[in-house]
Amino acid sequence: MRLGLLAIIFMLAILPAQLSKAQTPINWPAHYWQPPLKVPEIAGATTYTCQTSPYQPTFAVIRCNPMSLGQFPPYALVFLRVHEYGHVNQLATNPGMYYSAYAEYDADCYAAANLANSDPLVLQQTINFFYYVVGQGMKDATHGSGIEMAQRALQCARSVVPNFMAAQVLTPSLSPVPSWGGRGEGEFSIGESEPQDGPAKEYKPIPQQALVPTDRSDDLDKITDTKGAPEFCTALDLMIDSSHSKFWEASTRSGAIRPTIGTALDAECIVSAPGRNNAICKFHESTISEQANQKLRACLSTAEWTTICPNCAVVKYQHPGHPEGHPVVTFDTKQNRLEFSSGEDAHTTSPAKKH
């Protein structure tokens, strides 16, 4: 029974389903959160516990197997429901994310960010369940381990409620956020089975050095310098290019920006805002503001970038012709920090989301 429960919760309950023709409403446990865009939630024919699909004329539909739902604790059921509405939100606001490799991470983040305000106790119980019951025992390439799911949910909750705590979680990796608003570390190692090009990709750590390279060639395969970590400009490129995917491409599975990106920038980087639409890198005291500005100018001085008010306290670099959107890099010289954001996302197509 325990192994079955672990498999269900870790993989978001991927189990063979008893197909049902009766499309009756799902009876979720009581909770306060209400979806901003309501879609049908039915006990329907699906091979998985829950599946969110595009559907006309109601835009989308959530189908769940009641037999699989019965094996979740009540608070995890609430999290699962809001997670599914994370996919509905993707379809409504960013179909490219719905069809991407990061859809499950993003839906977890949506659930955590919403429940942090509406149902904090439910979220605390779910985080502790992921962390202590699921743990590191089993993983899959889509969702990560239970510990990674707990860490991801906690980070996303703190993007809207900075002091949010899961009371029983006392490990250093889930400690309170720094006073300026977040964490930049990814603490948990990843198994050999995970993808080489996803958010779990790591670089070999080196001492903090972030020199502007003299070679600004466009060789995108040159990801690392001779010491195995990104160069300053390459780290910028990684952050800019991943802004269209809500920075999942530059993150570990736990949702934190890869620590070697922070090492390359000599900064602590976090993803901010409820929708992971912004990332902030606060330079360490060892980086003087003017030096950081000189590095930025060296990296973003190509014709594609437009500099707005280069001598102001807040300098903006915009790339309106970027193929994945309209990235903006903002440097606040007073606070000595960078902010990355993007305006639009690419849209593609693929099958429905299953859990």
LUMKOL-71109 format. One line per 2 residues: number of its first residue (from 1); their letters; for each residue y, x, z of C-alpha. Coordinates in nm, 4 decimals, padded with zeros to 6 digits. Each point is the difference from the previous one (the first is absolute). Layout:
! LUMKOL-71109
NUM> A> Y:X:Z ~ ... $
! end
This chain:
! LUMKOL-71109
1> MR> 00.0000:00.0000:00.0000 ~ 00.2400:00.2839:00.0911 $
3> LG> -00.0664:00.1861:-00.3249 ~ 00.0481:-00.3199:-00.1930 $
5> LL> 00.3317:-00.0635:00.1721 ~ 00.1159:00.3531:-00.0685 $
7> AI> -00.0882:-00.0297:-00.3667 ~ 00.1842:-00.3286:-00.0257 $
9> IF> 00.3210:00.1055:00.1668 ~ 00.0150:00.3479:-00.1496 $
11> ML> -00.0476:-00.0998:-00.3617 ~ 00.1952:-00.3224:00.0566 $
13> AI> -00.3315:-00.1800:00.0091 ~ -00.1551:00.0688:-00.3394 $
15> LP> -00.3182:-00.2066:00.0359 ~ -00.2168:-00.2094:-00.2315 $
17> AQ> 00.1303:-00.3528:00.0107 ~ -00.1655:-00.3384:-00.0045 $
19> LS> 00.1812:-00.1612:-00.2913 ~ 00.1526:-00.3314:00.0909 $
21> KA> 00.1239:-00.2679:-00.2328 ~ 00.2018:-00.1773:00.2691 $
23> QT> 00.3590:00.1160:-00.0142 ~ 00.0982:-00.0961:00.3529 $
25> PI> 00.2980:00.1547:00.1844 ~ -00.0687:00.2992:00.2240 $
27> NW> 00.0371:-00.0619:00.3730 ~ 00.1811:00.3136:00.1206 $
29> PA> 00.0510:00.0753:00.3709 ~ 00.3347:-00.1100:00.1421 $
31> HY> 00.2892:00.2391:-00.0622 ~ 00.3761:-00.0088:-00.0550 $
33> WQ> 00.0377:00.1758:-00.3358 ~ 00.0578:-00.2264:-00.2993 $
35> PP> -00.0152:00.1151:-00.3655 ~ 00.3329:-00.0057:-00.1855 $
37> LK> -00.1851:-00.1052:-00.3163 ~ -00.2900:-00.2333:00.0787 $
39> VP> -00.3035:00.0061:-00.2287 ~ -00.3373:-00.1781:00.0287 $
41> EI> -00.2345:00.1572:00.2566 ~ -00.3440:-00.1391:-00.0598 $
43> AG> -00.3617:00.0546:00.0875 ~ -00.1105:00.0738:-00.3507 $
45> AT> -00.2494:00.1851:-00.2158 ~ 00.0522:00.3732:00.0485 $
47> TY> -00.2283:00.3001:00.0349 ~ 00.2319:00.1446:00.2634 $
49> TC> 00.1319:-00.1227:00.3317 ~ 00.3432:-00.0695:-00.1506 $
51> QT> 00.1394:00.0346:-00.3488 ~ 00.3587:-00.0539:-00.1130 $
53> SP> 00.0411:-00.0777:-00.3692 ~ 00.2734:-00.1092:-00.2405 $
55> YQ> -00.0378:-00.3737:-00.0476 ~ 00.1833:-00.2770:-00.1835 $
57> PT> 00.1719:-00.2312:00.0722 ~ 00.0399:00.1273:00.3586 $
59> FA> 00.0783:00.3640:-00.0916 ~ -00.2873:00.1442:00.2086 $
61> VI> -00.3006:-00.1099:00.2008 ~ -00.1805:00.1489:00.3024 $
63> RC> -00.3727:-00.0683:00.0136 ~ -00.2092:00.0951:00.3029 $
65> NP> -00.3674:-00.0207:00.0867 ~ -00.0190:-00.1926:00.3319 $
67> MS> -00.3286:00.1639:00.0974 ~ 00.1615:00.3457:-00.0137 $
69> LG> 00.3160:-00.1198:00.1722 ~ -00.2097:-00.1147:00.2938 $
71> QF> -00.0840:00.3609:00.0866 ~ 00.3615:00.1094:00.0596 $
73> PP> 00.1691:-00.0164:00.3400 ~ 00.2833:-00.2572:-00.0076 $
75> YA> 00.2849:00.2549:-00.0035 ~ -00.1582:00.1916:-00.2875 $
77> LV> -00.0255:-00.3273:-00.1934 ~ 00.3749:-00.0462:00.0371 $
79> FL> 00.0577:00.3561:-00.1227 ~ -00.2320:-00.0660:-00.2953 $
81> RV> 00.1903:-00.3159:-00.0922 ~ 00.3364:00.1784:-00.0003 $
83> HE> -00.1596:00.2922:-00.1871 ~ -00.1023:-00.2425:-00.2750 $
85> YG> 00.3548:-00.1284:-00.0139 ~ 00.0988:00.3628:-00.0463 $
87> HV> -00.1770:-00.0249:-00.3358 ~ 00.1799:-00.3265:-00.0719 $
89> NQ> 00.3259:00.1797:00.0727 ~ -00.1018:00.2792:-00.2386 $
91> LA> -00.0633:-00.2518:-00.2768 ~ 00.3356:-00.1648:00.0665 $
93> TN> 00.2174:00.3099:00.0355 ~ -00.1858:00.3012:-00.1403 $
95> PG> -00.3100:-00.0667:-00.2144 ~ -00.0292:00.3732:-00.0639 $
97> MY> -00.0872:00.0485:00.3673 ~ -00.2534:-00.2841:-00.0053 $
99> YS> -00.1854:00.1710:-00.2832 ~ 00.0347:00.3537:00.1377 $
101> AY> -00.2323:00.2232:00.2005 ~ 00.2262:-00.0533:00.3025 $
103> AE> -00.0159:-00.3804:00.0147 ~ -00.2144:-00.0103:00.3144 $
105> YD> 00.2191:00.2473:00.1901 ~ 00.3082:-00.1969:-00.0975 $
107> AD> -00.1545:-00.3325:00.1051 ~ -00.0928:00.1508:00.3387 $
109> CY> 00.3601:00.1123:00.0339 ~ 00.1300:-00.3454:-00.0896 $
111> AA> -00.2226:-00.1580:00.2659 ~ 00.1045:00.2453:00.2698 $
113> AN> 00.3720:-00.0243:-00.0786 ~ -00.0114:-00.3799:00.0143 $
115> LA> -00.2187:-00.0348:00.3078 ~ 00.2063:00.2538:00.1954 $
117> NS> 00.2727:-00.2627:00.0229 ~ -00.1884:-00.3292:-00.0011 $
119> DP> -00.3266:00.0770:00.1830 ~ 00.0264:00.3406:00.1734 $
121> LV> -00.2970:-00.0624:00.2315 ~ -00.2215:-00.0858:-00.2973 $
123> LQ> 00.1043:00.3235:-00.1685 ~ -00.0555:00.2068:00.3153 $
125> QT> -00.3510:-00.1406:00.0366 ~ -00.0779:00.0650:-00.3660 $
127> IN> 00.1266:00.3581:00.0124 ~ -00.2080:00.0709:00.3098 $
129> FF> -00.3024:-00.1618:-00.1632 ~ 00.0373:00.2147:-00.3117 $
131> YY> 00.0478:00.3104:00.2117 ~ -00.2639:-00.0418:00.2724 $
133> VV> -00.2689:-00.2195:-00.1569 ~ 00.0095:00.1084:-00.3630 $
135> GQ> 00.1219:00.3559:00.0630 ~ -00.1064:00.2805:-00.2330 $
137> GM> -00.3590:-00.1187:-00.0300 ~ 00.0210:-00.1310:-00.3561 $
139> KD> 00.2476:00.0423:-00.2840 ~ 00.0519:-00.1116:-00.3536 $
141> AT> 00.2345:00.1231:-00.2689 ~ 00.1967:-00.3258:-00.0096 $
143> HG> 00.0850:-00.0647:00.3647 ~ -00.0581:00.3226:00.1903 $
145> SG> -00.1481:00.0175:00.3494 ~ 00.0763:-00.2329:00.2877 $
147> IE> 00.2139:00.2681:00.1624 ~ 00.1972:00.0423:-00.3205 $
149> MA> 00.0432:-00.3764:-00.0262 ~ 00.1245:-00.0092:00.3599 $
151> QR> 00.2404:00.2859:-00.0600 ~ 00.1254:-00.1551:-00.3225 $
153> AL> 00.0581:-00.3372:00.1666 ~ 00.1843:00.1608:00.2894 $
155> QC> 00.2304:00.1989:-00.2264 ~ 00.0816:-00.3068:-00.2081 $
157> AR> 00.0619:-00.2098:00.3110 ~ 00.2463:00.2624:00.1203 $
159> SV> 00.1925:-00.0234:-00.3243 ~ 00.1261:-00.3383:00.1234 $
161> VP> -00.0461:00.0337:00.3778 ~ 00.0637:00.3707:00.0765 $
163> NF> -00.1406:-00.0155:00.3553 ~ -00.3079:-00.2036:-00.0868 $
165> MA> -00.2987:00.1186:00.2012 ~ -00.3707:-00.0773:00.0007 $
167> AQ> -00.0342:00.0214:00.3767 ~ -00.3508:00.1444:00.0253 $
169> VL> 00.0436:00.2611:-00.2728 ~ 00.0895:00.3199:00.1815 $
171> TP> -00.0893:00.2719:-00.2487 ~ 00.2706:00.2471:-00.1138 $
173> SL> -00.0228:-00.1284:-00.3558 ~ 00.1136:-00.3429:00.1143 $
175> SP> 00.2708:00.1201:00.2397 ~ 00.3564:-00.1404:00.0001 $
177> VP> 00.2125:00.0758:-00.3037 ~ 00.2793:00.2617:00.0079 $
179> SW> 00.3427:-00.1310:00.0975 ~ 00.1274:00.0002:-00.3599 $
181> GG> -00.2593:-00.2487:-00.1131 ~ -00.3511:00.1120:-00.0951 $
183> RG> -00.2776:00.2527:-00.0374 ~ -00.0671:00.2420:-00.2823 $
185> EG> -00.3466:00.1214:00.0901 ~ -00.3423:-00.1029:-00.1203 $
187> EF> -00.2418:00.1001:00.2739 ~ -00.3453:-00.1001:-00.1143 $
189> SI> -00.2181:00.2072:-00.2294 ~ -00.1642:-00.1670:-00.2968 $
191> GE> -00.3632:00.0003:-00.1110 ~ -00.1325:00.1583:-00.3166 $
193> SE> -00.0558:-00.3308:-00.1734 ~ 00.3639:-00.0906:-00.0453 $
195> PQ> 00.1922:00.0250:-00.3280 ~ 00.1712:00.3224:-00.0952 $
197> DG> 00.3125:-00.1606:-00.1421 ~ 00.0766:-00.2778:00.2475 $
199> PA> 00.2097:-00.0204:00.3167 ~ -00.2559:00.2041:00.1943 $
201> KE> 00.0602:00.3110:-00.2103 ~ 00.1046:00.2878:00.2237 $
203> YK> 00.1425:00.3455:-00.0577 ~ -00.0859:00.3121:00.1950 $
205> PI> 00.2594:00.0375:00.2782 ~ 00.2234:00.3085:00.0061 $
207> PQ> 00.2912:00.1153:00.2181 ~ 00.3213:-00.1941:-00.0540 $
209> QA> 00.1610:00.1445:-00.3109 ~ 00.1974:-00.2040:-00.2518 $
211> LV> 00.1601:00.2302:-00.2535 ~ 00.1418:-00.1296:-00.3254 $
213> PT> -00.2248:00.1359:-00.2773 ~ 00.1661:00.1960:-00.2774 $
215> DR> -00.2345:-00.1568:-00.2557 ~ 00.0851:-00.3683:-00.0570 $
217> SD> -00.2483:-00.0522:-00.2805 ~ -00.1369:-00.3465:-00.0666 $
219> DL> -00.3603:00.1040:00.0567 ~ -00.1151:-00.2960:00.2107 $
221> DK> -00.3349:00.1659:00.0613 ~ 00.1736:00.2690:00.2041 $
223> IT> -00.0211:-00.1998:00.3203 ~ -00.0141:00.2902:00.2419 $
225> DT> 00.1529:00.3420:00.0396 ~ -00.2043:00.3161:00.0551 $
227> KG> -00.0426:-00.0799:00.3706 ~ -00.1564:-00.3389:-00.0627 $
229> AP> 00.2852:-00.2324:00.0989 ~ 00.2573:-00.1818:-00.2149 $
231> EF> 00.3215:00.1750:-00.0891 ~ 00.3228:-00.1688:00.1074 $
233> CT> 00.0691:-00.1528:-00.3423 ~ -00.3633:-00.1014:-00.0449 $
235> AL> 00.0027:-00.1760:00.3374 ~ 00.3108:-00.1878:-00.1142 $
237> DL> -00.1751:-00.0955:-00.3225 ~ -00.3027:-00.1278:00.1915 $
239> MI> 00.2195:-00.2226:00.2146 ~ 00.2071:-00.1225:-00.2941 $
241> DS> -00.3007:-00.0732:-00.2197 ~ -00.1807:-00.1882:00.2785 $
243> SH> 00.2987:-00.2182:00.0866 ~ -00.1199:-00.2584:-00.2549 $
245> SK> -00.3294:-00.0311:00.1908 ~ 00.1738:-00.0422:00.3374 $
247> FW> -00.0812:00.3651:00.0742 ~ -00.3754:-00.0568:00.0311 $
249> EA> -00.0598:00.2785:-00.2538 ~ 00.1785:00.2462:00.2272 $
251> ST> -00.1730:-00.1249:00.3157 ~ -00.3223:00.0509:00.1870 $
253> RS> -00.2280:-00.2986:00.0423 ~ 00.1624:-00.0698:00.3327 $
255> GA> 00.3252:-00.0707:-00.1833 ~ 00.1905:00.3081:00.1173 $
257> IR> 00.1689:00.2344:-00.2466 ~ -00.2253:00.3006:-00.0593 $
259> PT> 00.1020:00.2646:00.2523 ~ 00.0188:00.2776:-00.2586 $
261> IG> 00.2764:-00.1884:-00.1811 ~ 00.1996:00.0176:00.3197 $
263> TA> -00.0896:00.3668:00.0301 ~ 00.1294:00.0699:-00.3508 $
265> LD> 00.3261:-00.1823:00.0714 ~ 00.0312:00.1386:00.3542 $
267> AE> 00.0361:-00.3608:00.1111 ~ -00.1766:-00.2810:00.1799 $
269> CI> -00.0694:-00.2835:-00.2429 ~ -00.0834:-00.3638:00.0664 $
271> VS> -00.0222:-00.3178:-00.2055 ~ 00.2518:-00.2602:00.1158 $
273> AP> 00.0844:-00.3663:-00.0578 ~ -00.2527:-00.2849:00.0284 $
275> GR> -00.0998:00.0266:-00.3646 ~ -00.0384:00.3801:-00.0056 $
277> NN> 00.2772:00.0021:-00.2584 ~ 00.1823:00.2953:00.1539 $
279> AI> -00.1006:00.3378:00.1359 ~ 00.2135:00.2205:00.2237 $
281> CK> -00.0313:00.3753:00.0449 ~ 00.2038:00.1418:00.2874 $
283> FH> 00.0523:00.3720:-00.0390 ~ -00.0872:00.2217:00.2931 $
285> ES> 00.2766:00.1844:00.1818 ~ -00.1012:00.3164:-00.1856 $
287> TI> 00.1366:-00.1526:-00.3231 ~ 00.3796:00.0023:-00.0214 $
289> SE> 00.1490:-00.3002:-00.1779 ~ 00.1790:00.2005:-00.2694 $
291> QA> -00.3113:00.2031:-00.0710 ~ -00.1981:-00.3221:-00.0425 $
293> NQ> 00.2657:-00.1331:-00.2359 ~ -00.0169:00.3158:-00.2106 $
295> KL> -00.3764:-00.0370:-00.0303 ~ 00.0346:-00.3634:-00.1026 $
297> RA> 00.2547:00.0891:-00.2674 ~ -00.2308:00.2692:-00.1354 $
299> CL> -00.2918:-00.2446:-00.0197 ~ 00.1881:-00.3058:-00.1282 $
301> ST> 00.2428:00.1616:-00.2412 ~ -00.1780:-00.1022:-00.3206 $
303> AE> 00.1569:-00.2366:-00.2533 ~ -00.2166:-00.2924:00.1145 $
305> WT> 00.1641:-00.0063:00.3416 ~ 00.3474:-00.1325:00.0767 $
307> TI> 00.1835:00.1317:00.3064 ~ 00.2327:-00.2431:00.1748 $
309> CP> 00.2792:00.1416:00.2154 ~ -00.1408:00.3549:00.0328 $
311> NC> 00.2643:00.1044:00.2538 ~ -00.0257:-00.3079:00.2229 $
313> AV> -00.1725:-00.0276:00.3366 ~ -00.2674:-00.2092:-00.1734 $
315> VK> -00.1167:00.1327:-00.3378 ~ -00.2169:-00.2087:-00.2320 $
317> YQ> -00.2246:00.1152:-00.2848 ~ -00.1155:-00.2742:-00.2385 $
319> HP> -00.2549:00.0039:-00.2816 ~ 00.0545:-00.3247:-00.1956 $
321> GH> -00.2348:00.0994:-00.2824 ~ -00.3040:00.0755:00.2153 $
323> PE> -00.3122:-00.1602:-00.1549 ~ -00.1167:-00.1441:00.3342 $
325> GH> 00.3291:-00.1535:00.1126 ~ 00.3408:00.1217:00.1086 $
327> PV> -00.0491:00.2583:00.2771 ~ 00.2924:00.0813:00.2256 $
329> VT> 00.0194:00.3035:00.2285 ~ 00.2730:-00.0265:00.2627 $
331> FD> 00.1053:00.2992:00.2099 ~ 00.1970:-00.0704:00.3177 $
333> TK> 00.1688:00.3313:00.0801 ~ 00.1094:-00.1150:00.3467 $
335> QN> -00.3469:-00.1032:00.1139 ~ -00.1654:00.2703:-00.2133 $
337> RL> -00.2605:-00.2324:-00.1447 ~ -00.1325:-00.1215:-00.3357 $
339> EF> -00.0835:-00.3549:-00.0973 ~ -00.2227:-00.0863:-00.2963 $
341> SS> -00.0086:-00.3449:-00.1593 ~ -00.0917:-00.1656:-00.3284 $
343> GE> 00.1250:-00.3060:-00.1801 ~ -00.2792:-00.1218:-00.2251 $
345> DA> -00.3760:00.0287:-00.0365 ~ -00.2302:00.0225:-00.2973 $
347> HT> -00.2318:-00.3000:-00.0503 ~ -00.3568:00.0172:-00.1210 $
349> TS> -00.3031:-00.2260:-00.0008 ~ -00.3438:00.0029:00.1652 $
351> PA> -00.2505:-00.2246:00.1869 ~ 00.0675:-00.1950:00.3199 $
353> KK> 00.0077:00.1564:00.3459 ~ -00.3145:-00.0318:00.2107 $
355> H> -00.0728:00.0696:00.3669 $
! end
